Amino acid sequence: HEQEHRWETMVPRAMLFAMVALALTTGIAAANDKHLVKDTVTVGNGEYDASLFIVIPCVFSMLFAVYLYWRVSLISIEKRDGADQVCFDELKMCHETVKTGAGAFLWAEYTVCAVFTVVFGAIILVMTARLPDPNMPGEVIWDWKFGGLTLASFIVGSFTSIVSGYIGMTVAVYANARTTISAKKDGEAGWRESFNCAFRAGGVMGFSLCSISLVILYLLCIIYKEILTDKGETDYKKLFECVAGYGLGGSSIAMFGRVGGGIFTKAADVGADLSGKVIGVGDGKKLDEDSPYNPGVIADNVGDNVGDVAGMGSDLFGSFGEASCAAMLIGSASIAIEEGGWSALVFPLFISSAGIIVCLLVSFIATDLMPVVKEEDIETALKIQLFVTSLGMTVALFFISTIVLPAQMDIQGVAQPVTPLCLYACACAGLWGGCAIGFITEYYTSHSYQPVRDVARAAETGAATNIIYGLALGYQSAIIPVCIISVIIFLSVKFAGMYGVAVAALGMLSTLSTCLAIDVYGPISDNAGGIAEMCEMDASVRDKTDALDAAGNTTAAIGKGFAIGSAALVSLALFGAFVTRVSADPSGKMSALAGDVNLLSPIVFASLIFGAMVPYWFSAMTMKSVGEAANAMVKEVARQWAEIPGLSDSAGLDFHERQEWRAQGRQLVKPDYQTCIAIATTASLREMVPPGALVILTPIIVGTLFGVEAVCGLLTGAVASSVQLAISMSNTGGAWDNAKKYTEKGELNGWFAFRDGSPIDQASFEAAAEANHGNACMVQKSKYGSTEKEVSIKEWLEGLEKSDPTRYNKIMAGDEAVMTVDGRKCIYAGKKSVPHSAVVVGDTVGDPLKDTSGPALNIVMKLMAIISVVFADFFMSINSGNGIFISGEIMTM
């Protein structure tokens, strides 16, 4: 153990020293001879400098991801001395079943994605090879080299997105059981090791995804630079237009990953919730969603990995790729940036590389410098990790901006010259604006704050009022984030045009390694809790995993705020890249858009209204898909409870009764998990195609038929609508979810008065409830022989269920009061009560909002925009950009 501990402390210190040395060496070299650096950029084109600063941090990041994986692998899932063999056998079975189910789903999903890549790739090849003739307005030329390069970058982006999702799913599945085992340890060791296991596993995905995606994009740029250089001259505009296919490939796969994974996970989650908590197994007996006798439980845990991890990884990879491509494409239109050399052109990649360095340098805060030793430390450690990363990035961005960029730049749409400090301000606005959006999202979705508590208390009068409050919260929660996004956009466009917006998006995504680690930590903790429940481990284990999961829900809300904010900025940056492409006219014979779009143009305004409708159409399709799949899941669960002999009897037993059965040698019947997994898989693969086709084909059809002005209106409407809808959907669902968790903790106990005809002073009652609520206010007295002692409400109800089932059912139905310690008559509002059923209904309604439609809307706005960028020249080749129906107002000279 001493040798193992020595290695565990030596390796991170060595890596930390190496990264500090790398950062200092690069900074000192630049500071000592800034003119030499500028000389190299100008004369040597800066390729060596860029390669050094981009590739080396990526290599370190990959090695660090391997190190983190090794640390997680040190935790064995084999039985230890003194451990319960049955418990460990169950754990290994659950772990293997989830692993097999997740792998099977991803294989099936990625098979569909591979077919899509081939078919859509052929369309890309043909359509991007068709270009408007710069010398003959209205004529067309075919450039198969351009089409082939765009196709190649699309395939590379698709493959990288698949790899990103697969890595995330693999490491999440690998770590979930190990987190459960770590939580079995007593005291501070259990808290520290279970948190570190989940967080390090998240770090594996964060650092591997960022480094792999960055280095592949940079190598693609290097290769295309060599291909497109002729007689010492490089067409950088064409280079980055071809590279834009990389972002398209990533976003296309992300669309299927988010939609398919989202349908799978929420069909399973809603099915398991409704079957166990609302419908039950008969005689008033209800199950937790993670009960091993709930047939949908494994599918639910599989869904956490394929939707919340693999889909999210592909989504954020797409954001990175699209923001980088948009920034480089817009930057290539600036003569000053092009003259600044290769380093200035790939400045957006410098931001991401610096982000990797900063995230790696501060990654030890949560696990080593401020280790978690109790429940209260979890959320604090995660927030400090994110804050310090953002603070470090603020410093790094200053040096990157002032060293790499030219002193002044002329950028389209900006009257005055743009300085490096202007772009530094844009990046910082995106970085801290993302933090602000994230923490505002947390305020509206965490039960630590009043909004979610109000939603939970609305369940006193049933599910309807709970849902009404949740919807109102979601709409209200969009106000401040949208205002922040608007301010970021205004400042960025004012300082540096659309290039500034792209840099702001990259600033928001610069802490992606840390954000991904925190995001993936949540589903791993959720899975760990599910496994602990399925294996019927001690309550102390589930208490730890529940606390980890609760903190994960909070940080997930912050991550969703980042994702939505960055998606809005990325989409606007891509819109700027699209306008840049269609405004360029080397011949001077076509006026194109000249950088401006007339909002009062009939085709633009009509397309704007249509574009604003597309996110609602998309959401309707995805939500209906979840509803249909969940309906099939509930029916299958009901069938198994009715038809599998002994299953409903086994499910209706509590933990102690099942232990007695085992001691007597009686057989407990387990459900058929695989059928539920198959239902979710089939439904998700079938239902993910129509929404994906809607998003992909809409801009292509609109651009082909009605021209580039219609596409401008379409994108504007889609982005404006998607942002509002994504924020309200995600926050509404998150609020309902945490209102359920708040109720299950027993925090509503003491708030709801029992009406027996006696007058109640509502103001006095609420004041008393404010001072005295939760499970602690319902401590009951119970007789043990001749003595009487106080027991918790949970323990008292467990005893009452056995001794007096009729009274127990009346209390759960709200037909009998429970006395509080301060003498008030209240309705019991904990697990399995009527208010609990109401919040479960709200939670199940919110599941597809926050985990299927809401997150997928991020990709809707990005994917429509990147498709428009990639096919811009094709649109311009049709009647000079006016479309087949000549609907636009672009005139030829």
N, C-alpha and C positions, 0 to 999 in steps of 0.2 A: 504493500500500500504506500510506503514511503517513496519507493522508486516511481510509482505511478503518479503520486502527487508532485514529485520533482519534475517529471516530464510535463505535467499539466501546467505548471507555473513557468517552466523554462521556455516552452515553445511560444506562448503568446508574448513573452517579454522579448524574445529574439525577433519575432515578426514586427513587433511595435518599434524596436530599435531600427530595424531595416527600413521600415516605412518612413520613420522620422528622418533617417539619413538620406533617403531618396528625396523627400520633400525639401530638406535643407540644401542638398547639393544642387537641385534644380533651381531653387530660389536664389542661392548665393551666386551661381554661375550667371544667372540673368541679371542680378543686381550689380555684379562686378563689371560686366561688359555688355551693357544694354545695346550699345551701338553694334557690337559684334553680332549679337542676336538679330538685330534688325538687318545687318549686312547679310547674315546667312539667310534670313527670310527673303530678302530681295534677290540676292545673287544665286544662292543655292535653292531657291524656291521654298525653303523652310521645311522640306520633307523630312530631313533628318531630325530636326527639333520636334516636329509634330509626332513622328513615329516614336521617339524616345519617351515623350511625355504621355502618349496615349497607350502604347503597347505595354510598357513596363508595369504601370499600375494594374493593368488588366491581368498580367501574369501573376502578380502578387495577390490580386483578388481571387483568382482561381485557386492558388495554393492555399490561401486562407480558408476558402470554402471547403477544400479537402481536409484541412486541419479541423474545422468545425465538425465535419462529418465523422472524422475519427474520434473526436471527443464524445459525440453522441453514441458511436458504436461501442464505446467502452462499457456502456450499460447493457448488461445481459438480460435476456428475457427467459433464461433458464431458471429452474427452481433453485432457491437458495436454502441453506440449512434453517430448519425451523419453520419454513413456509408451508402453506397448505397446498399439497400437490393438486387437488381438485381445482383450486383457484387458479393455479398457474396453467393447468391444462386448458381451462376455459379461456384464459387470457390468450394463450397461443392460438387457440381455435378462432377466437374473435379476430385477432390480428391477421391471421392467414386468410380468413374469409373476406375481411375488408380489403386486404391487399389484392386478392384474386379478383374480387368484384371491380375494384377501381382499375386494375390493369386491363381487365376484359372490356370495360366500357371505353377506356381511352383507346384501346386497339381498334374497337369498332368505330369510334368517332373519328380517329385519325385516318382510318381507311376511307371513310367518306370524304374527309378533307383532302386526301391524296387524289381521289378521283376528281374532286372539284378543282384542285390545283392544275391538273392536266387539262381539263376542259376549258377553264377560265384562262389558263396560260395561253392556249391556242388563240382565244379571242384577243388577248392582250397583244400577242405577236402581230396579228393582222391589223388590228385597229390602231396600234401605236406606230406601226410602220407607215401608215397613210398620213402624209403631211401636206400642208398647203404649200404650193410653189411660191417661194419668195419673189420670184421674178415675173410670174404671170398670175395676177389676182384671179381667183376663181378656178385655177387649175390645181391639179394634185400630183405629187410625186410620191414614190414608194421608197422608203429608206429601211431596208430589212436589217441593216446593222443596228440602227437605233431601236427597232422593234425587238431584235434579238437580245440586246443588252438590257432593255427594260424587262423582258421575259426572264432573263437570268437573275436579275435582282429580285424579281417577284418570287421566283422559286427559292432563292436563298432566304428571303424574308419569311416565307411560309415554313420552310424547314426549321429555321431558328426559332420561330414561334412554337412549333411543335416540340422542339427540344426543351424550350423554356417551360412549357406546361408539364412535360413529362418529368423533368428534374424536380419541379415543385411537388408533383403528386408522389413521386417515389420517396423523397425525403420526408414528406409529411406522414405517409403511411409507415415509414421506417421508424419514425420517432414517437408515434402516438402511444404504443404499448410501453415504450421505454419511459415516457413521461409518467404513465400510470405507476410503473414499478418504482420510479424515483419518489413518487408521492407517498409510497408505503412507509418510507423512513419517518421516524419520529422527530418531533421538534424542528429546530431551525434547519437541520440537514434535509428534511423532506421538502420544506419550502424552497430552499436554495437550489437543490438538485433538480427538482421537477421544473422550476422556472427556467433554469439554465438549459435543460434538455430541450424544452420547447423553443426557447429563444435562439439557441444555437442552430437548431434545425431550420428555423426561419432564416437565419443568417446564411445558411448554405444556399438557399434559393436566391436570397437577395444579392449576394456577392457573385454567385455563378451566373445568374441571369444578366446582371449589369455588365460584367466583364465580357461574357461571350457575345452579347448583342453589340457592345461597343467595338470590340476588336474585329468582329466580322464586318460591321458596317465600314470601319476604317479601311480594312484590307480591300473591300469592294471598291471603295473610292480610289485607292492606290492602283488597283488593277485597271479600272476604267480610265484612270488618268494616263496610263501607259498606252492603252488602246486608242484613246481619242487625241493623243498628241501627234501632230503632223508637222515636221520641219521645225520643231522647237516650240510650236504654238499649240496651246490646249484650249479647246472650246469648253470652258467650265460650265456655261449654262447648259449645254447639251449633257455634260457629264452628270450634273446633279439632277437633271430631268430624268435621265436613265436610272439613277440611284433611287429616285422616288418610288420605284417599284418595290424596293425593300420594305418601305413602310406599308405599302398596299398589301404585300404578302403577309406581313405580321398582323395587320388589322383584319384581314379576311379570315385567317385562322382563329383570331381572337373572337370574332363574331360567332363562329360556330362553337368555340369553346365556352364562351359566356352563355350563349342561348341554350346549347345542348346540355352543358353542365348545370346551368341554372334550372332548367326544366327537370333534370334528373333529381337534383338535390331537394328541390322544393316539392316535387311530387311525392318523394319519399318522406320528407319532413312533415308535410301537411297530412299525408296519409297516416303516418305513425302517431301524430298528435291527435287527430280526430278519432282514430280508432281506439287509442288508449285512454285519453283524458276526457273526451266528450261522450263517446258512445259506450265504451267500457265492455267488460266481458259478461255482464249480466249481474242481477242481484245488487245493483248499485256499486259494484266493484270496478275500480278504474286503475289503469296502469300508467306508469311513466313512459315517455316515448323511448327511453333507453332500457326498458325492462327486457331481459333476454327472452321473454315469452310474447313479446310484441313482434309479429312476423316482419314488420317493416323496419325494424331497428337497424339491421345491417345495411340495408339500402340507404337509410338515413346517414349512417356514418360513411359509407362509400361516397355519398353525395357531397359531404363536407370537403372531401379531397378533390373530386373532379370538378366541382363548381367553384368553391371558395378558394381553392389553391391553384389548380391547373388553369382554370378559366381566368382567374385574376392575374396570374403570371403572364399569360398571353396578352391580356388587356393592357397591362402596364408596359410590356415590351413594345406593343404597338404604339403607345403614346410616345415612348422614347424615340422609336424609329421615325415616326411621322414628324415630331417636333424637330428632330435633327435634320431630316431631309428638307422640311419647309424652310428652316433657317438658312441652310447652305444654298438652297435654290434662290431665295430672295437675296442673300448676300452676294451671289455671283452676278447679280444685275448691277451691283455697285462697282464702278471702275476703280475707286480708291481701295476697296477691299480686295479686288482682283490684283491690283498692283502691289498690295501688301504681301502677296505671295500665298503659298500653300497654307501656312500656319494661320493666316488671317481668314482664309476661306473655310478652314475646318475649325474655326473658333468654337462653334457649338459643341464639337466633340471634346474640346479642351474643358468645357464646363462639366461635362459628364465624367471625364477622367478625374478632374479635381474632386468631384463629388465622391468618387470611389475612394480616393486617398483619405478624405476627411472622414467618411463613414468608417473606414477601416481603423483609423487612428483612435476614434472614440468608441469603437465597438465593445471595448472591455468595461465600459462604465457600468452597465447593468448587470454583468455577470461576475466581474472581479473587483472593481473599485467600490461599487455600492451594491453588494449582493443582497438578494431578497431573503429575509429571515422571518418575516411574518406577513400576514395577509395585506396589511396596510402598505407594505413596501412595494407591492407589485406595480400598481398603477403609477406610483411616484417614479419608480425606476424607468419605466417605459417612457414617461413624459419627459424626464430629464434627459434620457438618451436622445430623444427627438429634438429637444430644445438645444442641447449642446452641439448636436450635429448641424443644426441650422446656424448657430452662432459661428461655428468653425467655417462653415461654407460662406458666410458673409465676408469673412476675412480673405478666404481663398479667392473668391470672385474678384476682389479688388486687384490682386496681383495678376491674375489671369487676364483680366480686361486691359490693364495698363501695359502689360508686357507684349501681348500677342497682337493687339489691334493697332492699325495706323492711328496717327495723332488726330486726323480728321477724315471723315467719310461723307460722301454725298449719297444719300439714300432716297429712293423714289418716294415721293409724298411728303418729304420733310424739306422745308424751305432753307433752314440754316444747316451748316455742316454738323455732323454728328460726331461727338468725341467718345473716347472709351468710357469716360465717367457717365455719359448718358446711358450707355448699354449696361454699365454696372448698376445704375439705378433701376433699369428695367428688370435685370435679373434679381436684384434684391426685392423689388416690388412683388415679383412672382413668388420668390422664396417665402417671404414673411406673410404675403397675402394667403398663400396656401396654408401656412400655420394657423392664421386667423380663421380661415374657413373651416379647418379641421377642428379647432377648439370650439367654434360656434356650433358645429355639427354635434360635437360631444355634449354641449349644454342641452341641446334639444332631444338627445337620444339616451342620455345616461340617467338612471334612476337616482343618482346622487343629487339631482337638481329638480326644481319644482315642476317644470312642464310635464315630465314623464309621470311624476307622482299624481298630478292632476288627472292624467289619462287613466291611471290605474284606479283612482278613487271614483272615476265616472262609472266603473263597473258595478257600483252599488245598485244601480237601477237597470242593469243588464248589459248585454253585448252591444246593443244599438247605440247607447250613449257613449260607451267606450270607443266605438268606431267613429262616431261623430267628433269626439274630442281629438282622436288621433289624426283624422283628416285635417282638422283645423290647425293642429300643431304642424303638420307637414307643410301646409300652405304658408303659415307664418314663418317657418324656419327658412324659407327661401329668400326672405327679404334682405337680410344683412349680407349673406354670401353673394347674392346677385349684385348688391351695391359694391361690394369689395371687388368682384370681377370687373364691374364697370369702371371703377377707379383705376385698376391695373391696366385695363385696355386703353383708357383715355391717356394716362401718363405714358404708356409705352408707345402709342401711336404718335403722341405729341413729341416725344424725345427722339424716336428712331423709326417711325413708320411701322409697317408690318414686320420688319426685321426685329424691331423692339418687342413686338408681341411674341414672336417665336423665341427670342432670348428669355422673355419672362416665363414662357412655358417651360423652357429648359431649366430656368432657375427654380421653378416649382418642383421639377422632377430631379433636381440635382442631388437630393437626399434619398433617392430611390432605393439604394441598398438597405438603408436603415428602415425606410417605410415598408419595404417588402418583408424584412425580417419581422417587424412588429405585426404586419398583417397576417403572415403565415403562422405566427405564434398562436393566434386566436383559434383557427380551425384545429390545430394540433391539440390544444388544450381541451377543446370541445370533444374531440374524438377520445382523448384520454379519459375524460369524465364518463363518456358513453361506455367505454370498455370497463371502467371501474364498476359502473352500475350493472353491466351485463354479467360481470364475473362475481357480483354480489360481494365486493370487498367491504372492508370496515368503513363506517361512516366518515372516519377521519380522512380517509383517502379521497372520498367524494367531496368532502369539504374543501380540500386543497385544490382539486381539479375544478370545482365550481368557482372558487375564487380566481383561479387562473383564467377560466373561461369568461368570467364577468369582466375582468380587466381587459381581456381580449376583445370583448364586445365594445368596450369604451374606445380602445385604440383602433378597432376596426372602423368605428364611426369617424374617427379622425382621418383614417386612410381613405375612406369613401369621400370625405370632403376634399382631400388632396386630388383624388382621381377625377372627381367631377370638375373641380376648378381647372386642373391641368387639361382635361379634355376640351373645355370651353376655349382655353387659350390656344391649344394645339389646332382646334378646328378653325379658329379665326386666322391663325398663322397660315394654315393650308389654304384658306380662302385668299389670303394675300399672295401666296405662291401661285394660285390659279390665275388671279388677276395679272400677276407679273408675266406669266406665260402667254396669256391671250392678248396682252397689251403690246408685246414685242413684235415689231414689224421691220425687219432689216431692209426691205425694199422701199419703205415709205409710201407704198401705193395703197395700203389699207389703213384706215384710221383706227381699227380695232376698238378697244375700250378706252385707250389713252389713260388707263389707270383710274377711270371714273365710271360709276354705275348710276344711271338715272333711276331713282326709286319710283318716280312718277310714270315711268314707261309702262304701258299696259302689260307687256309680257313679264316685266320684272315684278310688278306688284301682284299680278295674278299668280306667278310662280312662288312668291313669298308666302302667300296665303296657303297654297298647296303644300309648300315645304313645311310650314308650321303644323300641318295635319299629319304628316308622315310619322312622327314619333308616337302619336296616338294610335294610328293604324298598327304600327309595330307592337306597341304595348298590348293592344287588344289581342293580337295573335298570340303573343307569348303567355299572357295571363290565362287565356282560354286553354292553351296547351297544358299549363300546369293544372288547371281545374279538371280537365278531362283525365290526365294521368293520375291525379290524386284520387279522383272518383273511382278509377279502376283499382287503385291500391287499397282503398277502404273496403271495396267489395271483396277483394282477395283476402284481406285480413279477416273479414267477417266469415268468409267461406271456410278458412282454416280453423277458426275457433268453433265453427259449427260442425265441421266434417272430420277433423283430425281427432280421434278418440283420446280423451284425457288432456288435451291442450288447454281448454278453457278452465278445467279444474286446476291444472298446474299454474296457470296464469293468475287465478284468483287467490292463490296462497300468498301470505306475506313472507318476509325473509326467514323469520323464526320457524314458521310452519314448514317451509321447504327444508330447513335444516333438520327438523324432526323427521320428515319423510325420508331424507337421505339416511339418517341414523337408523331408521327402521328397515332400510333396504328397498324402499318403494321407488319405483321408476318415475322420474319427472319427464314429461313429454316436451320436446323442443319443436318450434315451428319450422316450416319450410322457408328458409330465408331466400333461397335462390330464385324462387318464382317471383317474389317481390322485386328482386334486383332485375330480373328479366323484364318485368313490366315497365319499370322506370327506364331501362336501357332502350327498349323498343320504342317507347313513347317519345323519349328525348331525341333519338336519331330521326324518327319520322317527322317530328314537329319542328326541328331546328331549321329545316330547309326553307319553308315558305318565308319566315321572317328574314332570313339571310338573303334570299332572292329579292325580296322587296327593297332592302337597303342597297344592294349591289346594282340592281337593274334600274332603279329610279333615276339616278343622275345620268346614266348612259342613255336611257330612253329620252329623257327631257332634253339633254344636250344634243342628241341626234335630231330630234324632231323640231325643237324650238330654238336651239342655239345657245351661245355662251351667256347671253344676258339672262335667259331663263334659268340657267344653272346658278348664276349669281343670286337671283331671287330665291331659288330653291334652297341653297345652302344657308342664306341668311335666315329664312324662316325656320329651317330645321334646327340650326344652332340655337336660336333664341328660344324656341319651344322646348328643345331637349334639355337645356340647362335647367329651366324652371321645373320641368316634369321630373327629371332625374333627382333633383334635390328634394322635392316634396315627396316623391315615392320612397326614396331611400330613408328619409328621416321619419316619415309616417310608419313604415315597417319597423324601423329600428326602435321607435318609441313604443309601439305595441309589444315588440319582443321584450324590451326591458321592463315594461309594465307587468308583463307576465312573470319575469324573474323577481321583480319587486314583490309581487303577490306571493310567489312561492317561498320567498324568504319569511313570509308571515308579517310583513310590514303594514298590511291593511288591517290587521287585527286591532280592534279598539276604535276604529274610525266609523263603523256602521252601527247605528243604534238599532236595537231590537224593538219593534213597535208592538206593544201589548195593550194599547189603549191608554196608557198613562201619558200625561203631558210631558214633553221634552223641550227644554230650552236649548235650541240648536246651537246658539252662540256659546253657551257654557259647555255644552257637550263637545264641540269642536276644540275649544280651548283645553279641555281636559285630555282630549285625544292627542292634541299637539304635544302635550307634556308627557303622555303615557300611552304609547302604542307599540305595536309589534308583538311577537310571541311572548316577550317578557311580561306584558301586561295581562296575560291570560294564564299565569301560573295557577295550577289547580291543586287541591288537597286530595290525597288518595290514601286509603287505609291499607296497611300491611299488617295483618293480624290485629293486634290490639292497639297498635300505634298508627299515627297519622302523620304523613309527611308531604311536603310540597314537591310536585313533579311538573315538568314542562307540559305545555298544552299538547305537544306532539306525542309524548309518552302517555299522557292521560287518554287521548283519543285512541291510541293503539290498544290500550287495555279495554276501553269502552267498546270498541268494535267486537271484541271477543265476548265480553261479559253481557253486553246489552246492545245487540245490533240494531234494534228498532230505534232506541234513543240516539245511537250514533248516526243513523240515517237522517233522523229529524234535525240533528244539529248541522249535518252537512247540507241539508236542504234549506237551512235558514228558518226552520219552523220551531226551533227551541233556542233560547238565549244561552250565552256563555257569560258568566260573571267575570269582570276584570278585577284586578287587585284593588282598584280604587272604588269598587262598588257599582260600576255601570253595567247595564245589560246590553250586550253587543251580539251581533251576528258573527259567527266564525267565518273568516275570509281567507283561510290558508289553502293549502293544496287539497284538491278534490271537493272543494266547496262550490256553491253556486257562483259567487263572484269569480272564483278561479276559472270556472267553465267559461264565463264571459270574457275574461282576458285571454283565454286560450283561443276563443273564436277570433278575437281581434288579432292575435299573433298569427293565426293561420291565414287570415285575410292579408296580413302584411308580409308574409313570407315571400310570395312571388313579387311583391312590390320592391322589397329591399334586396333580394338576392337573385332575381331573374330580370324583370323588366327594367328596374332602376339602373343597375350597373350596366346592362346591355345598351342603354341609351347613350352612355359615354362613347361606345363604339359606333353607334348609329351616326352621330354627328361627325366623328373622325373619319369613318370609312367612306361616307358620302363625299367628304371633302377630298380625301386622298385619291379616290377614283376620279373625281373631276380634274385634279392636277395631272394625273397620269394620262388621261384621255383628252387633255386640253387641245393638243394639236389636231387630233381627229375631229373634234367639234369645229375647230377653225377651218378645216378642210372642206366642210359642207356649206356651200354658198357663203363663203367668207365669214363663217361663224354665226350665220343667221338661221341655221337649221334647215331641214327639208321643207318645212312650211314657210320659210323666210319670215319668221315672226319677229326678228330683232330689228334694230335700227342701225346696225353697223353698215357703213357706206364704204364703197371702194372708190378710189380716186382715178 
